Amino acid sequence: MSAFCDFPDLPQRNETAFCKLNEVYCCGNIRYGNVTTFTNATKSHPVINVTRDVHHRTTDENISMYVDVDDHLLKKITSVWYKQGFLEALSVAADPNVNRERPLLAVTASYILKVANVFTTFRYFLQPHLKDIGPKIVANYSRSRNWGNVPIKCLAWHPHTTKIAVVTADDNIRIYCSDTSFVSTLKCKTQGHVSSVSWRPFSASELAVGCEQGVIVWTVDPNSMFTKPSSSNAVLLTRPGHSPVTDVSWSPNGDLLISCSGADTSMLMWDVAMEVAVPLKRVAGGGIVFAQWSFDAGQVFAATSSIIFRVWDTKNWTPERWCARGCRVVAACWGPENILLFAAKGEPMVYALTNTGLLSGSQTSKAVPILDVARVELASGDIVGGPILDMCWDPTGKYLALLFEESRLIAVFCTTHIMMQLKITPCCFVTGIEEELPTTMTFQQNFTEGACLTVAWSSGRVQHFPIVYTDSY
Amino acid sequence: MVTKNDIFSHRLIISVLWNIAMQILLAIVLVWLIQIDLVHPMTWISSTISYIFSWKMFFNIILLGLVSFFQAYIYGSYYMTPMPKYFTRFSMFMNIFSLQNFILSILYALSGYFTMSLYSSLSKTDILKKKCVTYDGQCLVESGLFIQFGGMWMGLYYLMNVHVFNVSTLVFSHMYQGKFQQMKLAINNILSLGFKNSIPPVIYYCLFYYVWGNKPRSAVSEVYNSYLEDPPLDNIFNLFRSGIWISLWLYTSLFFISMYIMKSTFNFILTEPMNFPIESNTHMTIYDALSQRYQFCEYLGAQDLKIMSLSDPARRLQIFTLSQPGGHPKNWNNLLDQCLHIINDFSRQLDTLNHNEQQEIEVSNRNNILNARPHSDRSYDGIRNMAHSPELLHLKNHNKTPAEDSFAVIMEDECKNILNRICQMPGISFFFGELTDTKLKYLLVQAQPVVWVCEGLAFMAAASLKEDKYGVVQNDLAKVITALINLKQNLEKLTKPGLMSRKHVLNDAYAIKMRAALFSSVKRSIYKLVITFSKYMHEIPLDRDVQLAIQPYLLLKEA
């Protein structure tokens, strides 16, 4: 039986879902409907709509507006060398379309390039995870749909207050807060190709940003009235070979910061104030794509670019190595009592990893499939299920949201943990307006009335979807 | 009872053994590389094995062991004593000529000599004499002398670089992996650093030998009664042509690598987190460790406190239990006393620094809440009131210094004033005047235990909300919050522009980072307490100033 059979029906054609109140799925008209009609739980939440006109970016279309200046060959080569490195400069010199004046240079450059290519091929043979460069790696491993071409790349709620960081397509970070009307925009020269953001627990101001060059830690004074804090508030943490950063994650105690790079086989544990990193590295697995801390900070899940993933015990910093069945782990999340849920790429199945052998000492325990979300067509004609793109579990461990690669719907399930058994039951769908596709999603961390799922849609709209239940109910 | 010396010496012995093992491994790798013979691999392996088990290697291992014990002594004498205070240029200068440095220089020169002759013996370049070809008798092999004399030079260079011009401190990693793992991670860096850092001393040594090389050569020739047959090496052309500088660079790199391996091994083993018992008659407890201010054990104790507060519920439970018989929260009280002592002591030192500075720039509107204490007349409404600790009243009394105006005191003050005035004279102040930021730097460089203690105490108190069955911690929450707020305010004064004179501008990168780490840790600790106890905050009897100070934390508005 499909996991989606007992879900409530999707909203009508001109309607959309706003919230779920005490088991009632509340839908309203797309144009006139409003979540405040049903509940005041998200009344003070910031209204976020990132449209194209707020971006400041030289996109490909903009570049075509500039007239190409015909530079001298040597100048061209040196500028390419300066900006893109020696190998790119060689390929410019060897390119017969660019270099028509100096055939001897072209021939020499092409031969050097061939020698260099042999070495590069050998290097890629040894370290295949280095094949992709920069933004390509981030796009490959990002848990956001179509990461390179969406208005909102990622979101992060503050763990203790109603404050959200939104990364827009122009790699600026906009901070929306419930109690202030103005929006701070964090921007600096080194902040490019932002892959993830994470607020530091037990701090009101620190935000770690994973970007191409490394990790930037911003300190945004909550009392400051500046809408564009200067880059002196940012600290760039870099380490050779550790770029682009594909994920950053603070420990729940706020003392350590993990940064992962799909091109680096070690995961770095930063002591941010001292700007020191300790690499965590084990043989096999390729680059570390993302890491997740368990709620009690006792374990860290680390997914690699291959089928291998590891669960680190943070007391001794020793890993337990696991292999996914078909493909790399694409999404994972920790729940209460150290239950780990994960999904492999291209597979419509959620696995649970309970008691990962650290307590019992047994290494034979297996990851159990707990939810089959095979692709189905609903009565309305919508497709739901299929390969999982991202997965979020609310901080109380009661709701699990799934984002699919091939569906415009987000499926929310109820989860209950009784007698060491995890039971998953249908809850509701979250739908966009018209042709909107969900880009990325996250649960609010300090929502006391239930759970609040925040979804960024492909149109640039951010929706807060509260699932409220009252004790009296 | 296990004393601090026991812990330290035990670790030192383990480090020495590890170091010897690592050095032997390095020597074996070197022998294996030197004997390389790709055409005859079996001969290569057999000759390597026969060399490894030869008496020469055995002798070398004994030498290595000796060198390691030298190093252990050096490190032991360095890390056991609290950091020396240097506040004037003169005292810094005088320290260079201390007895300790004198002994160290001999030890390092010897260790450089031994290590260098060991490595050169592996490649058979350590001989000093040979039979003359043209004369009848013994001739000096200057290259051997060049290398061995170079060994001493490198030992002294290393000493100068690491101990005299830099302060070497134990670096406690923020997360501890196993020794093997750490060594594996460090080895790449050590190799590259060794080869890179050995270039300058080789150049300096070649220059030195060019100028002064004839002196040791003639001295050794006289001792051995030998002639010089080959072209002398104190000539640039001969030196280059002989290629001995390449060997010297290689051996120096090996010497540096062995030194770095030793330093890393000592660092990994000495800084390994220690699990102190909470109650014990035979072993050193966590509060005994914390009570040893500015000592190695304090670091271990503070580190253990933080680890315990984050990830050791069993020991936390032991802290929260009541003693039998008596039913007193003895463990918690002991721990709290030590922690508060560390925090308040640091706070007081910072305050003294701030106070002095402020007096100089005549800013007197300081509102110090260091002496603040919770109102004892206020009642705890919701949480269980075990007992109002009378200790706070004692604290208050201690801080009041009775006014003494005896003749001796006045004379002493006068003398100090005169001395100060003399010290402020232009020429004298350069040498004898206190250096501006050294006091603060001195304080901050030793702040690591304070960072751990703040976090440990706050996380321990936060954990008590769920784990403390008897409610032993809640009575002291006010004390903990007050101490942390005090420290935070004193730290803030260091960074606030306008309040401080320019004298406090730090130029030491480590101290600046440590200040940031301490600040961040204190703020996080306060946040942890305030967020955890936010519902009960109004029931904690806090001083008005402290109550005001925690308001931004309650609203999550403190940056």
Interface residues (C-beta under 8 A of the other chain):
Chain A: H158 H160 T161 F202 S203 A204 S205 T219 V220 D221 P222 N223 S224 N253 G254 D255 L256 M269 D271 V272 A273 M274 E275 V276 V278 P279 L280 K281 A297 G298 T314 K315 N316 W317 T318
Chain B: S173 H174 M175 Y176 Q177 G178 Q181 L185 L310 S311 E455 F459 K513 M514 A516 A517 F519 S520 S521 K523 R524 Y527 K528 I531 P552 L556 K557 E558 A559
